[in-house]
């Protein structure tokens, strides 16, 4: 049965949400324009508010309908079939909602609705102008999921998630024979996205995207109403919240990359990563200029520019990642759904509206009578904001190279510009110096801000500077840092920690609520120290000292055989020395859904094309039996975990389980690391190459050996000895009756430093002969007990050989990476403290203004510098 009703209802609510967004925009616009009488303004505002409430209800209904389709596995819908499967657990069913473009747009729309409702509740004075901007943005976003084709001109507006499979793929032959065909299962969620960070990272990131609309809307409302300074008070706390949420979302993505991808880091300067990072940098710069914007006209004008730029850059990021313009430049970008023109209109509309209004009002904005002194706190904050913007511009200029090519191509010019081959080295080369300056300014700026430093008080900086030089000298000497740029960055970061720590110690005793800036700056400095050591002093410990080339593939031979030199080959159950560790690859394990640990792959028989397996023995973990032999259990068939045992010189043993995924959409086999975390470093291990765990074993032609007891024979390079043939009462996989008999041969096989025992069985059951072969994966052997000759006392064995299982692995030490994670935690606390304080100030002023009945219009102050 095809469930068309839920899709039709969802599509109807999409149209309703789009229409109500347009109507709410018009209503709020009428409530603001001067030509509307005061009584009509109130009526229009109430009408627009009610319409927005209807819009909110329609959006929630759309979200519910799509979740209903996903959660109930309605695979007749393309979205459910393409992104989900029966095997997905609940959390991954939820995350499949935003895997594709339509779902991620809906997530963005949902957050805009929530934020809009909060703004309506918390600030009625600014409601009409701010919500007019909000509702217009919602109309554009809803158009992205409208999925309507205008007849006559065949113009498609948006892409709906409620398309049936037969509507999205009409050319499939199956529709001719079975118009009501419904797939039994879906394609599933990309295996790399089946990670708990992917459950919380995208919602956080899109909440950050949505929240940048708030300072933008307040800035536009301030220009619209000619309240050039009043908008800052309500916008500043929201700007801090937006920076907090967007920053946390970016950091979550970095941590996901660190523990899921195998490039050995947390930030790869990927174009999609950059397009979310640049708006965050500009937003942080805007926060700093907004802090001084009420006292400095230049900073006020800059606040308008940066608040607008932040939101426009979010739209530019959306255009780049969803238009297909990045092509193969980023693994994170979406494919083009034919919405690139619509996205471009979206971007240009708000760019023209905002910049046009700013230009129109520019002459009415206040001006400074005199230049600000270089000894004033406003000067140093403004310099810091400028450097943040320059940092963002450098990232954006390089990341936009595919855009330059597309623009030139539209005019018939071929540029053929290419992104840097080594993007990490390219961006690090510039960003290191930008953040060195920024870090110094965070310390100096705090001293000027708290009026500890001025023209005649520069000596107050001497103490933190001397402490910094002493600490830096000790760390540089102990850590043997010799690179000049690293020495300077480390010294700058330590100075920021010392200077801000000193300020923090002084102010926290009076009022901890005003400590947000100092705490945030300490967090930034700690992050830079962690990045410096974990990236600049990463050490490969899996050095290949055998002198043998592992692979002739390009990825191994590039850069003077770099990967051949930095990877180790491990054979199953054969110990191998790696630095101070003795390594042994023990087994391949799989992930059952309802068992708390990985279990050996040999314990189950995986059902091909299914998400289940049959237990070949009782599955007992931690003294608890979860499944009995013959039971069917659910597994994640695309994930295989390689059990690598590390033995330290002290005798301590720990085990890592780097993961390999069978992921056709990502080119076949994709590996993810496992990490042993210590206080001072991480040991980061991943598998570079494996024998395909799902491939069927290819055995050689059978070779027979007829030997007597204690005879020695040779199998490949191994020495084999038939030690004994003994009666047995048990044979795996075979049930023996009272009249049945079985014997097993005990064959010792010698391999250099190790000895293995293989025990193939010979069975007489129901007067029929059976032969139970035994496979030794470590040796790549299969031995079958073929015949017993009682006259000669000889035994015949059939032997097959295959490629021995091996893995190629890489291990990296990343020192002091925990300082980076500590810094992110401190950064979040700092932003939270600052946002909390600013919200308190805003609420106090709002309540006071509500009592007075309006927001007082303040004349622009004619500001004078502190020092001439």
Secondary structure in CASP SS format (residue, H / E / C, confidence):
PFRMAT SS
TARGET T0000
AUTHOR 0000-0000-0000
METHOD secondary structure of the structure
MODEL  1
X C 1.00
X C 1.00
X C 1.00
X H 1.00
X H 1.00
X H 1.00
X H 1.00
X H 1.00
X H 1.00
X H 1.00
X H 1.00
X H 1.00
X H 1.00
X H 1.00
X H 1.00
X H 1.00
X H 1.00
X H 1.00
X H 1.00
X H 1.00
X H 1.00
X H 1.00
X H 1.00
X H 1.00
X H 1.00
X H 1.00
X H 1.00
X H 1.00
X H 1.00
X H 1.00
X C 1.00
X C 1.00
X C 1.00
X C 1.00
X C 1.00
X C 1.00
X C 1.00
X H 1.00
X H 1.00
X H 1.00
X H 1.00
X H 1.00
X H 1.00
X H 1.00
X H 1.00
X H 1.00
X H 1.00
X H 1.00
X H 1.00
X H 1.00
X H 1.00
X H 1.00
X H 1.00
X H 1.00
X H 1.00
X H 1.00
X H 1.00
X H 1.00
X H 1.00
X H 1.00
X H 1.00
X H 1.00
X H 1.00
X H 1.00
X H 1.00
X H 1.00
X H 1.00
X H 1.00
X H 1.00
X H 1.00
X H 1.00
X C 1.00
X C 1.00
X C 1.00
X C 1.00
X C 1.00
X E 1.00
X H 1.00
X H 1.00
X H 1.00
X H 1.00
X H 1.00
X H 1.00
X C 1.00
X C 1.00
X C 1.00
X C 1.00
X C 1.00
X C 1.00
X H 1.00
X H 1.00
X H 1.00
X H 1.00
X H 1.00
X H 1.00
X H 1.00
X H 1.00
X H 1.00
X C 1.00
X C 1.00
X H 1.00
X H 1.00
X H 1.00
X H 1.00
X H 1.00
X H 1.00
X H 1.00
X H 1.00
X H 1.00
X H 1.00
X H 1.00
X H 1.00
X H 1.00
X H 1.00
X H 1.00
X H 1.00
X H 1.00
X H 1.00
X H 1.00
X H 1.00
X H 1.00
X H 1.00
X C 1.00
X C 1.00
X C 1.00
X C 1.00
X H 1.00
X H 1.00
X H 1.00
X H 1.00
X H 1.00
X H 1.00
X H 1.00
X H 1.00
X H 1.00
X H 1.00
X H 1.00
X H 1.00
X H 1.00
X H 1.00
X H 1.00
X H 1.00
X H 1.00
X C 1.00
X C 1.00
X C 1.00
X C 1.00
X E 1.00
X E 1.00
X E 1.00
X C 1.00
X C 1.00
X C 1.00
X C 1.00
X E 1.00
X E 1.00
X E 1.00
X C 1.00
X C 1.00
X C 1.00
X C 1.00
X C 1.00
X C 1.00
X E 1.00
X H 1.00
X H 1.00
X H 1.00
X H 1.00
X C 1.00
X C 1.00
X C 1.00
X C 1.00
X C 1.00
X H 1.00
X H 1.00
X H 1.00
X H 1.00
X C 1.00
X C 1.00
X C 1.00
X C 1.00
X C 1.00
X C 1.00
X C 1.00
X C 1.00
X C 1.00
X C 1.00
X C 1.00
X C 1.00
X C 1.00
X H 1.00
X H 1.00
X H 1.00
X C 1.00
X C 1.00
X H 1.00
X H 1.00
X H 1.00
X H 1.00
X H 1.00
X H 1.00
X H 1.00
X H 1.00
X H 1.00
X H 1.00
X H 1.00
X H 1.00
X H 1.00
X H 1.00
X H 1.00
X H 1.00
X H 1.00
X H 1.00
X H 1.00
X H 1.00
X H 1.00
X H 1.00
X H 1.00
X H 1.00
X H 1.00
X H 1.00
X H 1.00
X H 1.00
X H 1.00
X C 1.00
X C 1.00
X C 1.00
X C 1.00
X C 1.00
X H 1.00
X H 1.00
X H 1.00
X H 1.00
X H 1.00
X H 1.00
X H 1.00
X H 1.00
X H 1.00
X H 1.00
X H 1.00
X H 1.00
X H 1.00
X H 1.00
X H 1.00
X H 1.00
X H 1.00
X H 1.00
X H 1.00
X H 1.00
X H 1.00
X H 1.00
X H 1.00
X H 1.00
X H 1.00
X H 1.00
X H 1.00
X H 1.00
X H 1.00
X H 1.00
X H 1.00
X C 1.00
X C 1.00
X C 1.00
X C 1.00
X C 1.00
X C 1.00
X C 1.00
X C 1.00
X C 1.00
X C 1.00
X H 1.00
X H 1.00
X H 1.00
X H 1.00
X H 1.00
X H 1.00
X H 1.00
X H 1.00
X H 1.00
X H 1.00
X H 1.00
X H 1.00
X H 1.00
X H 1.00
X H 1.00
X H 1.00
X H 1.00
X H 1.00
X H 1.00
X H 1.00
X H 1.00
X H 1.00
X H 1.00
X C 1.00
X C 1.00
X C 1.00
X H 1.00
X H 1.00
X H 1.00
X H 1.00
X H 1.00
X H 1.00
X H 1.00
X H 1.00
X H 1.00
X H 1.00
X H 1.00
X H 1.00
X H 1.00
X H 1.00
X H 1.00
X H 1.00
X H 1.00
X H 1.00
X H 1.00
X H 1.00
X H 1.00
X H 1.00
X H 1.00
X H 1.00
X H 1.00
X H 1.00
X C 1.00
X C 1.00
X C 1.00
X C 1.00
X C 1.00
X C 1.00
X C 1.00
X C 1.00
X C 1.00
X C 1.00
X C 1.00
X C 1.00
X C 1.00
X C 1.00
X C 1.00
X C 1.00
X C 1.00
X H 1.00
X H 1.00
X H 1.00
X H 1.00
X H 1.00
X H 1.00
X H 1.00
X H 1.00
X H 1.00
X H 1.00
X H 1.00
X H 1.00
X H 1.00
X H 1.00
X H 1.00
X H 1.00
X H 1.00
X H 1.00
X H 1.00
X H 1.00
X H 1.00
X H 1.00
X H 1.00
X H 1.00
X H 1.00
X C 1.00
X C 1.00
X C 1.00
X C 1.00
X C 1.00
X C 1.00
X C 1.00
X C 1.00
X C 1.00
X C 1.00
X C 1.00
X C 1.00
X H 1.00
X H 1.00
X H 1.00
X H 1.00
X H 1.00
X H 1.00
X H 1.00
X H 1.00
X H 1.00
X H 1.00
X H 1.00
X H 1.00
X H 1.00
X H 1.00
X H 1.00
X H 1.00
X H 1.00
X H 1.00
X H 1.00
X H 1.00
X H 1.00
X H 1.00
X H 1.00
X C 1.00
X H 1.00
X H 1.00
X H 1.00
X H 1.00
X H 1.00
X H 1.00
X H 1.00
X H 1.00
X H 1.00
X H 1.00
X C 1.00
X C 1.00
X C 1.00
X C 1.00
X C 1.00
X C 1.00
X C 1.00
X C 1.00
X C 1.00
X C 1.00
X C 1.00
X C 1.00
X H 1.00
X H 1.00
X H 1.00
X H 1.00
X H 1.00
X H 1.00
X H 1.00
X H 1.00
X H 1.00
X H 1.00
X H 1.00
X H 1.00
X H 1.00
X H 1.00
X H 1.00
X H 1.00
X H 1.00
X H 1.00
X H 1.00
X H 1.00
X H 1.00
X H 1.00
X H 1.00
X H 1.00
X H 1.00
X H 1.00
X H 1.00
X C 1.00
X C 1.00
X C 1.00
X C 1.00
X C 1.00
X C 1.00
X C 1.00
X C 1.00
X C 1.00
X C 1.00
X H 1.00
X H 1.00
X H 1.00
X H 1.00
X H 1.00
X H 1.00
X H 1.00
X H 1.00
X H 1.00
X H 1.00
X H 1.00
X H 1.00
X H 1.00
X H 1.00
X H 1.00
X H 1.00
X H 1.00
X H 1.00
X H 1.00
X H 1.00
X C 1.00
X C 1.00
X C 1.00
X C 1.00
X H 1.00
X H 1.00
X H 1.00
X H 1.00
X H 1.00
X H 1.00
X H 1.00
X H 1.00
X H 1.00
X H 1.00
X H 1.00
X H 1.00
X H 1.00
X H 1.00
X H 1.00
X H 1.00
X H 1.00
X H 1.00
X H 1.00
X H 1.00
X H 1.00
X H 1.00
X H 1.00
X H 1.00
X H 1.00
X C 1.00
X C 1.00
X C 1.00
X H 1.00
X H 1.00
X H 1.00
X H 1.00
X H 1.00
X H 1.00
X H 1.00
X H 1.00
X H 1.00
X H 1.00
X H 1.00
X H 1.00
X H 1.00
X H 1.00
X H 1.00
X H 1.00
X H 1.00
X H 1.00
X H 1.00
X H 1.00
X H 1.00
X H 1.00
X H 1.00
X H 1.00
X H 1.00
X C 1.00
X C 1.00
X E 1.00
X E 1.00
X C 1.00
X C 1.00
X C 1.00
X C 1.00
X C 1.00
X C 1.00
X C 1.00
X C 1.00
X C 1.00
X C 1.00
X C 1.00
X C 1.00
X C 1.00
X H 1.00
X H 1.00
X H 1.00
X H 1.00
X H 1.00
X H 1.00
X H 1.00
X H 1.00
X H 1.00
X H 1.00
X H 1.00
X H 1.00
X C 1.00
X C 1.00
X E 1.00
X E 1.00
X E 1.00
X E 1.00
X E 1.00
X C 1.00
X C 1.00
X C 1.00
X E 1.00
X E 1.00
X E 1.00
X C 1.00
X C 1.00
X E 1.00
X E 1.00
X E 1.00
X E 1.00
X E 1.00
X E 1.00
X E 1.00
X E 1.00
X E 1.00
X E 1.00
X C 1.00
X E 1.00
X C 1.00
X C 1.00
X C 1.00
X C 1.00
X C 1.00
X C 1.00
X E 1.00
X E 1.00
X H 1.00
X H 1.00
X H 1.00
X E 1.00
X E 1.00
X E 1.00
X C 1.00
X C 1.00
X C 1.00
X C 1.00
X C 1.00
X E 1.00
X E 1.00
X E 1.00
X E 1.00
X C 1.00
X C 1.00
X C 1.00
X E 1.00
X E 1.00
X E 1.00
X C 1.00
X C 1.00
X E 1.00
X E 1.00
X E 1.00
X E 1.00
X C 1.00
X C 1.00
X C 1.00
X C 1.00
X E 1.00
X E 1.00
X E 1.00
X E 1.00
X C 1.00
X C 1.00
X C 1.00
X E 1.00
X E 1.00
X E 1.00
X E 1.00
X E 1.00
X E 1.00
X E 1.00
X E 1.00
X E 1.00
X C 1.00
X C 1.00
X C 1.00
X C 1.00
X C 1.00
X E 1.00
X E 1.00
X E 1.00
X E 1.00
X E 1.00
X E 1.00
X E 1.00
X E 1.00
X E 1.00
X E 1.00
X E 1.00
X H 1.00
X H 1.00
X H 1.00
X C 1.00
X E 1.00
X E 1.00
X E 1.00
X E 1.00
X E 1.00
X C 1.00
X E 1.00
X E 1.00
X E 1.00
X E 1.00
X C 1.00
X C 1.00
X C 1.00
X E 1.00
X E 1.00
X E 1.00
X E 1.00
X E 1.00
X E 1.00
X E 1.00
X E 1.00
X E 1.00
X E 1.00
X C 1.00
X C 1.00
X C 1.00
X C 1.00
X C 1.00
X C 1.00
X C 1.00
X C 1.00
X C 1.00
X C 1.00
X C 1.00
X C 1.00
X E 1.00
X E 1.00
X E 1.00
X E 1.00
X E 1.00
X E 1.00
X C 1.00
X C 1.00
X C 1.00
X E 1.00
X E 1.00
X E 1.00
X E 1.00
X C 1.00
X C 1.00
X E 1.00
X E 1.00
X E 1.00
X E 1.00
X E 1.00
X E 1.00
X E 1.00
X E 1.00
X E 1.00
X E 1.00
X C 1.00
X C 1.00
X C 1.00
X E 1.00
X C 1.00
X C 1.00
X E 1.00
X C 1.00
X C 1.00
X C 1.00
X C 1.00
X C 1.00
X C 1.00
X E 1.00
X E 1.00
X E 1.00
X E 1.00
X E 1.00
X E 1.00
X E 1.00
X E 1.00
X E 1.00
X E 1.00
X E 1.00
X C 1.00
X C 1.00
X E 1.00
X E 1.00
X E 1.00
X E 1.00
X E 1.00
X C 1.00
X C 1.00
X E 1.00
X E 1.00
X E 1.00
X E 1.00
X E 1.00
X C 1.00
X C 1.00
X E 1.00
X E 1.00
X E 1.00
X E 1.00
X E 1.00
X C 1.00
X E 1.00
X E 1.00
X E 1.00
X C 1.00
X C 1.00
X C 1.00
X C 1.00
X E 1.00
X E 1.00
X E 1.00
X E 1.00
X E 1.00
X E 1.00
X E 1.00
X E 1.00
X E 1.00
X C 1.00
X C 1.00
X C 1.00
X C 1.00
X E 1.00
X E 1.00
X E 1.00
X E 1.00
X E 1.00
X E 1.00
X E 1.00
X E 1.00
X C 1.00
X C 1.00
X C 1.00
X C 1.00
X E 1.00
X E 1.00
X E 1.00
X E 1.00
X E 1.00
X E 1.00
X E 1.00
X E 1.00
X E 1.00
X E 1.00
X C 1.00
X H 1.00
X H 1.00
X H 1.00
X H 1.00
X H 1.00
X H 1.00
X H 1.00
X H 1.00
X H 1.00
X H 1.00
X H 1.00
X H 1.00
X H 1.00
X H 1.00
X H 1.00
X H 1.00
X H 1.00
X H 1.00
X H 1.00
X H 1.00
X H 1.00
X H 1.00
X H 1.00
X H 1.00
X H 1.00
X H 1.00
X H 1.00
X H 1.00
X H 1.00
X H 1.00
X H 1.00
X H 1.00
X H 1.00
X H 1.00
X H 1.00
X H 1.00
X C 1.00
X C 1.00
X C 1.00
X C 1.00
X C 1.00
X C 1.00
X C 1.00
X C 1.00
X C 1.00
X C 1.00
X C 1.00
X C 1.00
X C 1.00
X C 1.00
X C 1.00
X C 1.00
END
